[in-house]
Amino acid sequence: MKNPHNKGPKDSLFQVEQIAEDFVFNERVAQVFDDMLDRSVPFYDEVILSIARIMTFILKDGDTIVDLGCSTGSTLMRLSSLLAEKNFHYIGIDNSFAMLEKAKCKADMFSKQKNMTFHHGDIMEMTQPDTSAFILNYTLQFIRPLHREKFLSRLFSSLRPGGICILSEKTISHHPGLNRSFIDIYHGFKQEKGYSELEIAKKREALENVLIPCSFEENRSLLQSAGFVEVEPFFQWFNFVSFLAVKPL
């Protein structure tokens, strides 16, 4: 049986020396996205393991988990395996047809159709009332900053009392020296994963107008402004952080 967490084709999109276009989640990206995720996001699997631990303690059988910006469905596939004893319902939403095609193929291949569905749509417009958990893993940073508070407020309203929002983001520091050091450390991580300096530079250029990170404090404040009273980080690695936000009962 094939491994559902196989990273697939290797990411070599930025190996050529050409003018970088803005990053788009198209078919070319979808084909290599799982490998890109594994080699670009530090300790991603550890974050998923931590999310599974959180859900074990907070959620209950029958609850619905919605992954916004689900890409190829890897996060939901991994959670469904880690939480196999739980009767959770998993929903993935993304605006990229190419990403969703891969996600649906995975669900079919590993017989996840009964408890996992994928939908094409704009997460800014989605309505998922009485949701138990929203996952925003490195998704908010692709939404324009002016729209983020309204978006999170919509999620807060859609959560059931006691529901949770998981927010993982790449961050910036407002201390220039530390920010530069953290970026250099991150680039070193990517080089250890096999990316060349050219690839790192070209991808950064492609993402410059697309991915707009906030600071640790700004992300936490956005969650609190949306209505979440309990907001705590559960993972941090230099300029990457994951928050747990709980809706009051």
C-alpha positions as CSV (number, residue, x, y, z in Angstrom):
1,M,0.0,0.0,0.0
2,K,1.3,3.4,-0.9
3,N,2.2,5.8,1.9
4,P,-0.5,8.6,2.2
5,H,2.2,11.0,3.4
6,N,4.5,10.4,0.4
7,K,6.0,13.8,-0.5
8,G,5.6,13.2,-4.2
9,P,7.6,14.8,-7.0
10,K,10.5,17.0,-5.9
11,D,10.1,20.8,-6.0
12,S,12.4,22.2,-8.7
13,L,10.2,25.1,-9.8
14,F,12.8,27.8,-9.0
15,Q,15.9,26.2,-10.3
16,V,15.9,28.2,-13.5
17,E,17.2,31.7,-13.8
18,Q,14.3,33.7,-15.0
19,I,12.2,36.6,-13.9
20,A,10.0,35.4,-11.1
21,E,6.2,35.8,-11.4
22,D,4.0,36.2,-8.4
23,F,3.4,32.9,-6.7
24,V,0.2,31.1,-7.8
25,F,-1.2,27.8,-6.6
26,N,-1.5,26.4,-10.1
27,E,-1.0,22.9,-11.5
28,R,2.8,23.2,-11.5
29,V,2.8,24.1,-7.8
30,A,0.2,21.4,-7.0
31,Q,2.4,18.7,-8.4
32,V,5.3,19.5,-6.1
33,F,3.4,21.1,-3.2
34,D,3.8,18.3,-0.7
35,D,7.6,18.2,-1.2
36,M,7.7,22.1,-1.1
37,L,5.8,22.1,2.2
38,D,8.1,19.5,3.8
39,R,11.2,21.4,2.7
40,S,9.9,24.9,3.4
41,V,8.0,24.8,6.7
42,P,10.2,23.9,9.7
43,F,8.8,21.0,11.8
44,Y,5.5,20.9,10.0
45,D,4.8,17.3,11.0
46,E,5.5,18.2,14.6
47,V,2.9,21.0,14.3
48,I,0.3,18.5,13.0
49,L,1.1,16.1,15.8
50,S,0.6,18.9,18.3
51,I,-2.7,19.8,16.6
52,A,-3.8,16.1,17.0
53,R,-3.0,16.2,20.7
54,I,-5.0,19.4,21.2
55,M,-8.0,17.9,19.4
56,T,-7.8,14.7,21.4
57,F,-8.3,16.8,24.6
58,I,-10.7,19.5,23.4
59,L,-12.9,18.0,20.7
60,K,-15.6,15.3,21.0
61,D,-16.9,12.5,18.8
62,G,-19.0,13.8,15.9
63,D,-17.2,17.2,15.8
64,T,-16.4,18.9,12.4
65,I,-12.9,20.0,11.6
66,V,-12.5,22.5,8.7
67,D,-9.2,23.2,7.0
68,L,-9.2,26.5,5.3
69,G,-6.7,26.7,2.4
70,C,-6.4,22.9,2.6
71,S,-4.2,22.7,-0.5
72,T,-3.6,19.0,-1.4
73,G,-5.3,17.7,1.8
74,S,-2.1,16.5,3.5
75,T,-3.0,18.0,6.9
76,L,-6.5,16.4,7.0
77,M,-5.1,13.1,5.8
78,R,-2.5,13.1,8.5
79,L,-5.0,14.2,11.2
80,S,-7.5,11.5,10.2
81,S,-4.7,8.9,10.6
82,L,-3.5,10.2,14.0
83,L,-7.1,10.5,15.2
84,A,-8.5,7.3,13.7
85,E,-10.2,6.4,16.9
86,K,-12.2,9.6,16.9
87,N,-15.4,10.0,14.9
88,F,-14.5,13.4,13.4
89,H,-15.8,14.9,10.1
90,Y,-13.2,16.6,8.0
91,I,-13.8,19.3,5.5
92,G,-11.2,21.0,3.3
93,I,-11.8,24.2,1.4
94,D,-9.5,25.8,-1.2
95,N,-9.8,28.1,-4.2
96,S,-7.3,26.1,-6.3
97,F,-8.9,23.4,-8.5
98,A,-5.4,21.9,-9.0
99,M,-4.8,21.5,-5.3
100,L,-8.3,20.1,-4.7
101,E,-7.8,17.5,-7.5
102,K,-4.8,16.1,-5.7
103,A,-6.7,16.2,-2.3
104,K,-9.6,14.3,-3.7
105,C,-7.4,11.7,-5.3
106,K,-5.7,11.1,-1.9
107,A,-9.1,10.7,-0.2
108,D,-10.2,8.2,-2.9
109,M,-6.9,6.3,-2.8
110,F,-7.0,5.9,1.0
111,S,-10.8,5.4,1.4
112,K,-11.4,8.6,3.3
113,Q,-14.6,9.5,1.4
114,K,-16.9,8.6,4.3
115,N,-15.5,11.2,6.8
116,M,-13.6,13.7,4.5
117,T,-14.9,16.0,1.8
118,F,-13.2,18.8,-0.2
119,H,-14.9,21.9,-1.6
120,H,-13.8,24.6,-4.0
121,G,-14.5,28.1,-2.8
122,D,-13.3,31.4,-1.5
123,I,-12.6,31.0,2.2
124,M,-13.3,34.7,2.6
125,E,-17.0,34.0,1.7
126,M,-17.5,30.6,3.3
127,T,-20.1,29.8,5.9
128,Q,-19.6,26.8,8.1
129,P,-22.0,27.2,11.1
130,D,-21.5,25.1,14.2
131,T,-17.9,24.1,13.2
132,S,-15.9,22.6,16.1
133,A,-12.4,23.5,14.8
134,F,-10.9,25.7,12.0
135,I,-7.4,25.1,10.8
136,L,-5.5,28.0,9.3
137,N,-2.0,26.6,8.6
138,Y,0.0,29.3,6.8
139,T,-3.2,30.6,5.1
140,L,-3.9,33.9,6.8
141,Q,-0.6,35.4,5.5
142,F,-2.0,35.2,1.9
143,I,-5.1,37.3,2.9
144,R,-4.6,41.1,2.6
145,P,-3.9,42.5,6.1
146,L,-6.9,44.9,5.9
147,H,-9.3,41.9,5.6
148,R,-7.8,39.6,8.2
149,E,-9.7,40.9,11.3
150,K,-13.1,40.7,9.5
151,F,-12.2,37.2,8.2
152,L,-11.3,35.9,11.7
153,S,-14.4,37.5,13.2
154,R,-16.4,35.5,10.6
155,L,-14.7,32.3,11.8
156,F,-15.3,33.1,15.4
157,S,-19.1,33.5,14.7
158,S,-19.1,30.1,12.8
159,L,-17.5,28.2,15.7
160,R,-19.6,26.4,18.3
161,P,-19.1,27.6,21.9
162,G,-15.9,26.0,23.1
163,G,-14.7,25.5,19.5
164,I,-11.1,26.2,18.5
165,C,-9.1,28.0,15.8
166,I,-5.6,26.8,15.0
167,L,-3.5,29.5,13.4
168,S,0.0,28.8,12.1
169,E,1.9,31.6,10.4
170,K,5.3,32.8,9.2
171,T,6.1,36.0,11.2
172,I,8.2,39.0,11.2
173,S,10.0,40.7,14.1
174,H,9.9,44.5,14.5
175,H,13.4,44.3,15.8
176,P,15.5,44.6,12.5
177,G,18.5,42.8,13.8
178,L,16.6,39.8,15.1
179,N,14.4,39.8,12.0
180,R,17.4,39.6,9.7
181,S,19.0,36.8,11.9
182,F,15.8,34.8,11.9
183,I,15.4,35.1,8.1
184,D,19.1,33.9,7.7
185,I,18.5,31.0,10.0
186,Y,15.4,30.0,8.0
187,H,17.3,30.3,4.7
188,G,19.9,28.0,6.3
189,F,17.2,25.5,7.1
190,K,16.0,25.5,3.5
191,Q,19.6,25.0,2.2
192,E,19.9,22.0,4.6
193,K,16.7,20.7,2.9
194,G,18.5,20.9,-0.5
195,Y,17.4,24.2,-1.9
196,S,20.1,26.3,-3.6
197,E,20.6,30.0,-2.9
198,L,19.1,30.8,-6.3
199,E,16.0,28.8,-5.6
200,I,15.6,30.5,-2.2
201,A,16.0,34.0,-3.7
202,K,13.6,33.3,-6.6
203,K,10.9,31.9,-4.4
204,R,11.2,34.8,-2.0
205,E,10.9,37.2,-5.0
206,A,7.8,35.3,-6.2
207,L,6.1,35.5,-2.8
208,E,7.0,39.1,-2.1
209,N,3.7,40.6,-3.1
210,V,1.6,37.6,-2.2
211,L,2.7,36.5,1.3
212,I,2.5,39.3,3.8
213,P,3.5,38.2,7.3
214,C,2.6,39.9,10.6
215,S,4.4,39.8,13.9
216,F,3.7,37.4,16.7
217,E,2.0,40.2,18.7
218,E,-0.1,41.3,15.7
219,N,-1.4,37.8,15.0
220,R,-2.3,37.3,18.6
221,S,-4.1,40.6,18.7
222,L,-6.1,39.8,15.5
223,L,-7.4,36.6,17.2
224,Q,-8.3,38.5,20.4
225,S,-10.0,41.3,18.4
226,A,-12.1,38.6,16.7
227,G,-13.5,37.5,20.1
228,F,-11.1,34.8,21.2
229,V,-10.3,35.3,24.9
230,E,-7.9,32.3,25.3
231,V,-5.1,32.6,22.8
232,E,-1.8,30.8,23.4
233,P,1.1,29.7,21.2
234,F,1.7,26.0,21.3
235,F,4.7,25.9,18.9
236,Q,7.4,28.4,17.8
237,W,10.6,28.1,15.7
238,F,12.2,31.4,15.1
239,N,9.9,33.2,12.7
240,F,7.2,30.5,12.6
241,V,4.5,30.2,15.2
242,S,1.3,28.3,15.9
243,F,-1.5,29.5,18.1
244,L,-4.5,27.8,19.8
245,A,-7.5,30.1,20.1
246,V,-10.6,29.0,22.0
247,K,-14.1,30.4,21.7
248,P,-15.7,31.0,25.2
249,L,-18.5,28.6,26.2
